[in-house]
Each structure stands twice: as C-alpha cells, then as structure tokens.
Amino acid sequence: MRSSRVFGGRTLAIVLVIELLFGAWIWFGGDAPATAQPAPAPAAAATTPPSTGPSIQPATPPVSEPAKVVCPTKKPSPPRDLAKDLIPIGILVAVIVIVVWRLPKVDLGHSIAFRRRRLLNWLPLGLSYSFLYFGRYNIKNFQGIGLTEIEYGTVFGVGSAVYGLAFLLNGPLTDRWGGRATILISTAGSCVANALMGYMAMSGETFGMSTVTAFSTAFALNMYFQSFGAVSIVKVNAAWFHLRERGTFGGIFGILISLGLYFAYDVGKRISLYMEIQWLFWIPSITLALFFVLSAIWVRNQPSDTGHPDFDLGDATNTGEHLTARQVFVKIITHPVILVISCIELCSGFLRQAILQWGVDFGKGVGVGDTFVFQNWGMVSCVAGITGGMFAGAISDHLFQSRRSPVSAVLYGIMVGGAAMIIPLFAAPELIGWVVALMSMAIIGVHGMLTATASADFAGKKNTGMAVGIIDGFVYLGSTAQSFLYGAWLPASKVRDPVTGCLVSNPEAKELSNWYIWPAAMLPIAIIGFALALKIWNAKPTRGGGGGGH
C-alpha cells in the first residue's frame, strides 16, 4: 500500500516542493532595484572665469581631500528572462516529486503512528541541514564582488580546516549531548555568523583586519558551528532507522544536501545579481533562525523520547559496552573498515569541492560559461545529487545487501572516467558540462552513502557522533587541500587593482591552457578512491562493532 512507504512519500514530496517554492520566492523577490552604491564623484573640471579685473588670490590655497574610491558591491544585473528562470525550478519540482514518490519500500513492521512521528522528526532536522548548506556555500557568490579567487580559496580553505578539526571536539560532544541539542547549536551559531558576514559586506567594516582576514575569521566561525550539522543528523537518525532502511535514507540525505546546493548557488546567484550583497548572507541567516525554532519543537533524539519504543537497529551497536571517549576514539580510528572509509572520504572531499566550488569558474575559463549546465549550476548540482543519492541508496539496499562499498566503487569508477574524459574534451568543450554533471552525481552519492550511512552501520548508534566526526573530518581535510591548491593555481577571473583596491578583470583567465590543472589534479585522487573502495568491497557490519569480509 502507498501509505506504508517508509518516508511518507506524499507528505515529503509536498514539503520539498514548498521548499522549492520558497526558493522561487527569494529568486523572484529581488525585482525591486537595489540601491546602487554611490560612485565617487568626478573631480569638477577647472574653468577660467572671464577676466573682469585684477583677480585676488587667497593667501593659502584650499587643500582638497582625495576622493574616496567606493568599489562596486553588486554584479551588473542582466535583464531577467522569466522562461529561463522558471525552467530550472520546473525541472527540480518534477525530479523531486518523481523520485520521492517512487522511493523503495522496506517494510519492517513499523506502525503508521511511528512512521508519521519519525517523519516529523527527521524532516525539520534534514531541512535544517539543507539550509545550513545555504549558509555555507553562499559565500561562493561573494567571489568576484568582495573577494578574488585566491582570496576566496584562502577563506574557504581556512573554513574547511576549522570544519574538519572541529569534529575532534564536536563528534564526542554530539555523542554526549545528543543530536537535538547540537543541531540547535549549529543553526543558531551559523545564523549569527552569516548575519556578521552580511554586516561586513554591507558596511565594509573589517574590525581593523584585511578583508581576507576578516572574512576568513567570520567564515571559520560559521564553519565551526556548521560542523555540528552532519554529526547531528546522522546521530539522531541512527536511532530512528534500521540498518536495512539507511541506504534509502542515505539517498534522502543526498536530496537534502542537493537542495542546499540549489539555494546556495542558483538562488544565491540571483540574490547577488538583483539585491544588495548583504542579503546573500542575511537571507540564509533568517532561514536558519526559523529552522532553529522548528527543530526545537519537533526533533527528538530517539523514539522513546516521543512515547514510541526503541527497537533493535541491526547495526554494530553493543548496549553492553561502557567505554570512555578516549577508548571509543581509539576503537574507531583503529577499526579497519572505518579507517579505509575515512581515506576514501578524504578523496571525496577533494573531488566534491573541486567540482562544486570551481566548476563554474572552469566552465567560464574554457568558454562554455553561458551553457545550460553552468548557467544553472545549483539546479544541475541538485538534480545530480538527488539522482546520485537515490541510485546509491537503492542499489545498496536492494542489490548489494546493504553493503555501501560496492556502490562507492561504482560511483568512483564514474569519477575516474569523467576526469580522464575532460582533458581530451578541451577540443570540444561544449560537452564538458554534462560530464561534470555526471561526476557531481557520482561524488555526492559517495558522500551521502559513506558519511551518512556507513558511519552509523560500522560504529553503531552509541558511537555514531564520533565516527561521523572522524570521517567528515577527513572529508574536509580533502576540501582544505583542494581549496588552497585551486585557489593558488587556477587563473583568477578578477584581481585587485593596485591603485583602487577594487576587483578588475584578469585577461589570463581566458587562456585555455591555464585550466588543465583542474581535471589533471582530480584524476589521481579519483583513482586512489576507486582502489580503496574495491579494498573493502565485501565489508559488512557485525553485532560486536567489527566489519567482516574485507
């Protein structure tokens, strides 16, 4: 029966469509022209009045103050094309409705009341995580307005390093405090940090620091609180979903990540084009404040907190163990499967952010920035994430007996093939966008499958927070590496004028040969990830917390 679907398909589809309509409202809500920043007034031309007699010169000529240069804080706004704006939203609505409606069913005998309460639990939690992405990757649209490419690479690299290192603290804290408390900390902290960055972007205030230092500090603060997000969502849902249901939930996790990408890249781009730049940060801040309230009302750590019985999760949970945090850390970091998964996710972090953060820059650099894929980068990334997540989750649960590594190997194979194809496609760059979209599908699928699902499988409910913390810490170690690498080596489209300090175009960004580093750096990383996924092809969790059949 349709009503027995695990995730309440009809309700979920309706809620996700409402979220997209919210994005459309933001998208089209910036029709009122933004107040332009005043340009420096040109110096008045000196004129010589007609001679009417002897002129009297003042003893002390007035000293004129040099005009203060005000850099533009808004990209040139192109004319709006309603049809082109509606097409990506329509595609997203259609894909999400179809995918959610056809979610595979895993019937474990849960009551209808339990399934409804579980939906109320994880949906606001998941959407909170989705909007955390909105408040994380929105800063990409500040590149070219307030930051050069190398400055952006520094800001994002510092934030990624803080995000990864924070897991060493925030993973154990989530295991101790519970996911409900930490998702509230995450949304509140990111809300404040985004409000601060909006103020800095609006006022130019950097508190005595350089622009890059000020935004690196504020973004690092944002990323510290953001780091609670993934741990919280996996920690809570580990107690609500059986092992056999988690593959499909990994697919849902991918959908939520992908919707956040849509908001950050496409809606964020429209905000930067048609609204004052501070709203690029303030709209995510307001949204996170709303979901802080919704999570406080609905999210609970486990079924027993809502009057429903807890149940056997079928994972590596061992209720008889009582270990210290240090013992748990040593147990997880020496677990042979989790260690390999962490290394795979190190590669995933590099590859995922290489595509998401620099894909549009690459498309513009090779001359295809105005094609459909790169013009609708958030929508394409969203659809790629949805299809990758659902493909990965469905075949994991129904083809590979809930094993996550075979799926990851298949998706990494796509990454290897895609990275290898891009280099010869420089001769026909119009095809590159679709190859990049396929690679995005694959790597988001891997990330959802391993971070959101395998971590809970092999660590068990009690240790999920620390396991996710370790694994996602490796993800952002890879993210940090790619951010500094590509920020330094890719040609910048904008550089700072040495006289005014404003951002101006850089002709080197149009040199095709300067962009080979982008796919060339991805290829060896993809090969390493593929080999590691093959190494643990047969790994499955056991009741005592081990993994067998490597």
N, C-alpha and C positions, 0 to 999 in steps of 0.2 A: 504494500500500500504506500502511496505517496507520503502519507502522514508519518510513516515510520522512518523516513530518511533521517540519518544521524544528525544532520546540521539544520533541519528545518528549512528546506530549500526555498519555499515560497517567501517566508519571512526574511531570510537572509538576502535573497535577490532584491526584495523591495527596499531593504535598508541600504544596500550598496548602491542602488540606483539613486536613492535620496542623497547619499553622499556625493555622487557624481553631479547631481543637480545643484548641490551646494557649491561644488567646484565651478559649475557653469555660472552660477550667480556671481561668484567672485570674478570669473573670467569676463563676464559682460558687465559687471558692476562698475567698471572703471571708465564708463563712457564720458563722464564729466572731465573736461580737460584739466590736467594738473596745473597748478600754479607754477609757472616756469621760474627757475632761479634767475635772479637779475644778472644780466651780463654787465661786465664792467663798462662804464660809460666811456666812449672815446674822448680823448682829450680835445677840447674845443680848439678849432683852427685859429691861429693868431691872425688878427686883422688889423690893418693900419687905418685909423680914422682919418678922414680928410683933414688937412692942415688948416687950422683956424687961428693960428698964432703960436707963439712960443709955448712949447709943452714943458710942464714942470715934472721932473722925475722924482719919485719918492726917494728919500734918503736910504731906506732899507727895503729892497725888493722883497715881496712876499715869497715864502718858500712853500711850494706846492707839495702836498703829500702824494707819493706814488699810488696810483690806483691799485686797489687790491684785486687780484685775479680770483674770480669765482669759477671753479671748474663745473662743467655740466654734471648734474646728478640724475640725468634721465636720458635713456636712449632715444634717438629720433623715432617718433611714433608713426609707423606706416599706416596707410588707410585700412580700415577694418573691412574684411570680406566675410559677411555673415555665413555664406555657404561653406567657406573653408574652415571657419571656426566651429560650425556645427558638425562637420563630417567626423572629426576625431572623437567628439563626445558621443555621437551616434554609434560609432564602432565600439567604443568602450561599453556602452549600455548593452548592446547586442551580445558582445562576447561574455560579459559577466553574467547576464541573465541565462544564456545558454549553458555556460559552464556550471553555474551554481545549481541550475535546475536538474542537471544530469550528474550530480555528484554520486559516486558509487556508494552503495548501501552496505554497511557492516552491521548486522543485527546481533547485538549481544544481550538482548532481553531487557534493555533499559525501559523504564516506564515513560509514558508520554509526559508526565509531570516532571520527571528528572530531565528529559531532553529539553523541555521548554526552559527550565531553570538554568540548565547548562548554556543554552543559547544566550539567555540574559546575562550570564556571567562572562562568557568569552567574547561576545560581540563588542560591548563597550571597551573591554580590555584590548581587543585586537584593533579596534578603530583608534584607540589612544595611541597604540604603537604606529599605526599608519600615519597619524598626524604628527607623531614625533619625527618621522621621515620628512614630512613637510617642513618642519622646523629645523631640519639638519641640512638638507641639500638645497634649501632655498638660497643659501649663500653663493651658490654657483652663478646665479643671475646677478650677483653684485660684481662679478668679474667683468671687466670692461667698463665699469662705471666708477667703482671706487678702488679696485684692485687690478694690477696687471696679472698676467698668467703666472709669473714666478712668485709674485706676492700671494696670489691665491693658492699656489702649490704649497707655500710655506704655511699659510693659515690652516689649510685643510690637513697638511701633514702634522702640524702640532696638535690639532684637534684629534686626529686619528690616533696619535701616540698616547694622548691622555685617555681617550676612549678605551684603548687596549689595556693600558696599565691599570685603569680604574677597576677592571674586572677582578684583579687580585684582591681588592677590598670589597667591591660591590657584590661579587658572587657569594662569598661567605655571608655577607650581611643579608642578602636575599634569602639564603637558606635559614638564617636565624629569625629574621623579621617577617618573612612571608612575602609573596609576590604582590599582594594587595597594597601593603604599605609602601613597597618600593616603586610600584607604578605611579602612586600618588606623588612620591618624592620626584620621580622622573619628570612627570608632566608639569609639576609646579616649578621645578628648577629650570627646565627648558623654556617655560613660559617667561620667566624673569630674564633669562639670558637673551632671548630673542627681543624682548622689549628694550633691553640695554643696547643691543646692536642697532635696533631701529632708531633709537635716540642718537647714537653716534653717527649713523648715516644721515640723519636729518640735519643735525646741528654742526657736524664737523668736529665735535668735541672728542679729543683723544686722551684727555687727562694727562697731558704732558708727555705722552709717548708718541712714537711714529705711528702712522696709520696701520702699517702691517703688524706692529707690536700690539697695538690696542685691539685690533680685530682678532689677532691670534689669542690674546688673553680672554676676550669675551667668548670666542668660539670654543676655546678649551673648556671654559666653564660650562657652556652649553653641552659639550660632548661628555663631560663628566656625568652630568645628570642623565643624558641620553643613554649612557651605558647601563643604567638600571633597566631600560626598556625591554631588551631581548631576554634578559635573565628573568624578568618578572613574568612575561607572557608564557615562557616555557615552564617556569616553576609552577605557576597556577594551573596550567592546562595538563601538566604531568599528573596531577591528582584527579583530573576530571575525565581523561581519555585513556582507554585501554590501549595496550601495545598495538593491537590489530587495527585500531582506529587512527593511529597517529600518522600514518602515511598520508591519508586523505587530509588530516589536519595540517600536515606539512604543506600540502597544496594550498589550503586556505591561508596559511601563513604567507605563502608566496603572493597570493592575491592582495593581502593587506599591505605587504611591502610595496607591491606594484602600484597600488592606488596612491600610496605616499609619494612614489616617484612621479606619478602623473601630476599631483598637486605641486610638487617641488619644481619640476622642470617646465611643464606647459602652463599651468596656472601662474606659477611664479614668473615665467617669462612675460605673461600678459600684464601682471602687476607692474613689472619693471618698465614696460612699454607705455602703459596708459595711466599709471598712478604715480604719486610721489614715492621715491625709493624707500622711505621708512616703512611703507605698508608691506613691502616684501618681507619684513620681519614682524611687523605688528599683527598682521592677519593670522599667521601661524600662532603667535602668542595668545591672541584672543581665543582661537580654536582650542588650544591646549588647556586654557583655563576652563572652557566648557566641558571638556572630557575629563578633567580632574574631578569635576562635580559628578558627572555620570558614573565614573569608576568608583567614587566614594559611595554612591548609592547602591550599585549593583554588584560589584566584584567582591567575591569571597574566595578564600584560599583553597577550600576543599568542600566536597558535598555535605559533610557533616555540619559545616558552618551554616548551612541553609535548611537543615532538618532532613536531608536525604542521607542514606547510609553511604559510608565509604565502601569501596569494593576492591577486589584483587585486580591489580593493573597489569599483571602478566609480564612485568619488566624485571630489572635487576634489583628492585627494592628488597632489602633484607631487614624486616622490622626487628630482628633480634640484635642488630648491631648498635653499639653506642660508642661512637668514635669521636675524638676531638677534631677540631677544624684542621689541625696540622696533619693528623692521621688520614683524614678524608682527602686532603690535598695530595699527600704522598701517594695514597691509593689510586687516585685518579690520574695523576701525572705519570705514574708508572704502569697504568693499565695499557696493555699493548695495542688494543684497538683504539682507545681514545687518543693515545699518542699519535697514531697514524692519521686519525681523523683530524687532529689539530694541525698536522703538517699539510694535509690536503686543503684545509680551510685557510692556511697561510697562503697557498697558491690561489685559492678562490678570492681572498681579499684583494690580492694584487690585481687579478683579472677582472673582477666585478667592477672595481672602482676605475680601472683603466678604461673600461668601456663607458660606464655611466658618467664619469667626470670629464673625460676628454674626447668622447665620441663625436660630439657636435663640433668641437674645435678641429678635429681631424677632418670631418666632412667639409667644413668651410675651407680648410687648407688645401684639400685636393680638388676643390672646385665644384662640390656637389652639395654645398650647404643649403641650397634652396630646393632640394628634392624632398619628397614627401616624408621620408624616414627622419631626416634631420630637422625638418621644419616642425614635426610633431613628435619630438624625441620623447617627451613624457608619456604620450599615448602609446607609442610603439614599445617603449620600455615596459609600460604597464601590461599591455597585451602579451608581450614576450614573457614577462614574469608569471602571468596567470597561466598561460599555456604550459610553460616550463614546470611550474609548481604542480599543476594538476596531472600532467604527464608523469612526472616523477612520483607523485604520491600514489596514483592509481596503479602503475605497474609495480611499484614497490610492494603494495599490499596484496595485489591480485596475481602477479606474475612471478615475483621473487620471494614469496612467503615472508613479507615484511622485512626483508633484508634491504639495507639502504646503500651499501657499497656497490652492488651491480648497477643500480640506477646512476650513481655518481660516475662510474666508469663510462657508461654510455654517453652521458652528458659531457664528460671531459673529452671523449673522443670527438664530439662535435666541436669543442673548443680548439682542439689541435688542428682539425681540418679547416676550420674557419680562419684561424690565424695564418695558416700556410697559404690559404687561397687569396688573402688580401694583397699580398705582395705582388703577384702577377697581375692582379686586377687593377693596379695603378694605370695599366694601359687602357682599361675600360672602367673608370671609377664610378659610373652611374650604377653599377651592380653592387658596389661595396656596401651601400646602406642596408640591403637585405641580408647580406652575410653577417654584418654587425648585429642586426636584429636577431638572427638565429643564434648567434653567440650569446647575446644578452639573455635569451630564453634559457639556454643551457646553464649558464653560470648562476642565474637566480634560482633555478631549480636545484642545483647542487647546494647552494647556501641554505635554502629552506629545508632540504632533506637532511643535511648533516647537523646544522646548528639547532634547528627547531625540533628535530625528531630523534636522530641517532644519539644525541647527548642524553636525552631522557631515557632512551632504551638501555644504554650501557651503564649509566650511572645510577639509575633508579630515582624514585620520587624524592627521597630524602637528600640526595646529593646533586640534584639537577642544577641548582643555582651555581655551585662551584664548577660543575662540568661545563655548563654553558659559558661561564665566565672565562674559563681556560680556553675553550675552543674559540669563542668570539674574540678573545684577546689575540689569538693567533691571526684571526681574520683581519683585525685592524693593524697588526704588525705588517702584514702584507699591504694593507691600504696605505700605511705610512710610507712604506718603501716606494710604492708607485707614485705617490703624490710628490715627493721630493725629486724622484727621477724624472718624471714627465714635466713637472713644473720647471726644472732646470734645463731640460734638453729639447723640449718641443718649442718651436718658434712662437714667440708671443705675438698675438694679433694687435695688442696695444702695449706701448711703453710710455714711461713718464717723460714729458718734455723737461729738459734740464733747466729751462728758464721759468716756466709757469708751474711745473709740478703736475700739470693736468695730463690725462691719458690721450695719446695720439696714435694713429695707425702706424704699424710696423711693416714695411714692404717685404721683409724676409718671410713673413707668414704665407706669402703667395708662392714661395719656391717649393715645388713638389718634392724635391729630393730631401728637404728638411723633415719630411713626415714619415720616412721609412722606419724611424726608431719606434713608432707606435706599435705596428704589428710585430716587428722584429723582437721587441722586448717581451711580448706576450707568448711567443711560440715556445721557448724553452720552459717557461713556467707551466704552460698547459701540458707539456709532455711529462714533466715531473708529477703533476697532479694526477694525470691519467695512470701513470705507473703505480703510484701509491694506492689509488682506488682498486686497481687489479690485485694488489697485495692482500687486501682484506675482503676479497670478493665473497667468501663464504662465511664471514663473521656474523654471528647472531648472539644476542644477549642470553645469559644464563641466570638462574634464580640467585646465585650467590654473588652476582656482580661481575662475572667474567665474561669473556667473549670467546666462543669456540669456533673451530674450523677456519682458521686464518689461511 
